[in-house]
Amino acid sequence: MEKEKFDSLMKNLSTPQVDTPIQQQLFRVTLMNTKRSSYVSLLFLILPFLFLSGVVFKHYLNLDIGFLTSVYEWISKLDHTYGDNSILNWIIRFLLVIGPIIAMALSLMGIIHVRIESDPKELILSLKIRWLNLSIIIGAGIVFAIFFLYLLVENVP
C-alpha cells in the first residue's frame, strides 16, 4: 500500500517552473561591434572633416592652421593639376561625399539590434544608446548635408 501511495504522489507531482528574466529569453543580434563600428566610422570621417575645416579656416577665417589647411590645399592642388583624369581625384571625391554615408551606416550597424519573432512573424529592431555612435551619426549627417548642398547649389543651373 505504501508503494502505491508513493507512486501516485510521484505521478501527480508537477515539474517546477523557473522564471527567467525576459532579457535572457530574447535573442538579439548586433549587426556589428559597437567600438569597432565607431572607430571605422571615424576613419571615414577624417578626410571630409579635414577638408571642410580647411575650407572654413582658409577662405572664411583667413587663417592658415598647418595640417587642417594643408589637406584642403593638397586636394585643391591635385584637382587643379589633374582634374578628372586622375583616379586619385575620383577616390578623394568618393570619400568626401560617400564617406559620411558609410560612416553613418557603420555606426547604425553598431547600435541596432535585430530580433526575429517566429510566432507573429515580426522583425524587431532595437536601438542601443551609445553616445559616441549617435554623435558620429549626427556629425556624418551634417558633413554629408554640407557636401550634398554644395554639389546641389554648384551644379544645378
N, C-alpha and C positions, 0 to 999 in steps of 0.2 A: 504494500500500500504506500509505503514511504517513497518508493521509487517512482510510482505512477504520479504521485503528487509533485515530486521534483520535476519529472518530465513535463507535466502540464504547466508548471510555473516557468520552465525554461522556454516552452513554446510560446507562451503569452508575453514574454519579455519583449520590449521594443528596443530597437537599437538607439544608442544615444546620438543626438544631433549636436554637432559642434558649429557654433556660429562663427563664421569667418567674416572679417571686415569686408566691406564692399570693394575696397581698394585691391584686396588680394583676388577677388573674383574677376575683376576686369583685367583684360589683357590689352595693353595699349602698346602700339608700335611707334617708336620715334623714327622718323624718316632719316635723320642724321644726328650725329653727336652735337650737342649744343656748343661746346667750346670749339670744336673743330670747324663748325659752320661759321662761327663768328670770326675766327682767325682767317679763314679762306675768304670770307666776305670782305674783311678789311683789306686783304691783298688786292681784291678787285676794285676797291675804292681809293687806293693810294694815288694812282695816276690821275683820275678825274679830279680828286681833291687838290693835288699839287698844281694841276693845270689851272683850275678855277681860282685858286688862291694867287697864283702868279698873275693871272689876268687882272684880278682886283687890285693887287699891290702895284703892279706895273702901270696900268692905264688909269685907274680911278684914284689911287692914293699917291701916285708918282713916287713910289718907294722901290728901292732895289734891295730885296731881302734874300741874299745869297741863293740857297737851294730852292726856295719857293719860286722865285722869278727865273732861275736858270732852267728849270724844267719847262716852263712856258716858252722861254726863248729858244730852247733846243727844239721843241716841237714846231714852233713857228719857222725856225731856220730850215728844218727838214722839209716842211711843207712848201716853203718858198723855193728851195733848191730843186726838189724832185717833183713836187706836185702830185698828180695822180699816177705817175709812172712807178712809184716806189711801193713795194709790198709792205715795207715798214710803216709807211704813212697809213695804209689801209688797216694794218693791225692796230696802230695807235688810235685811229678814228673809231674802230670797232670797240676798243677798250674804253674809250671816252664815253661812248653812247650806250653800248650794251653792257659794259662792266657794272654799272649801278643796278641794272635789271638782274644780272646774275647774282650780285651781292644780296639783293632783296630776296630772290628765290632761295638762295642757300640759307639765309637767316630764317626764313619762314620754315624751311625744312627742318631746322634745328629746334623749333619751338612748337611745331604742330604734331600732335599725337593722333594716330588713326586707330579706330576700333571698329570692327565689323560685327554686327549683331546678326546671327543667323535666323533667329526665330521671327522677328518682324522684318528681317532683311533691310537693315539700316546700316549706313556708313556714318559713324560718329567721329567728328573732328573736334579735338580739344586743343586749346592754346595754353602753353606753359608760359608763365610770366618770367621772362629773362630780360632784364633791363638793357643789357648790352646788345642783345639781338634786336630788341624793339627799337633801340636808338639807331642801330645800323640800318634797319628797315626805313625809318623816318629820314635819316640822313641820305641814304641812297635814293629815296624817292625825291628829295629836294634836289639832289645833284642831277638826277635824270630829268626832272622837270625843267631845270635851268637849261640843260643841253637841248632838250626837245623844243622848248620855246624859242631858243636861239635859232635852231635849224628851221623852225616854222617861220619865224619872222624874216630870216635872211633869204629863204628860198621860195616863199610864196609871193607872187607879184601883186 
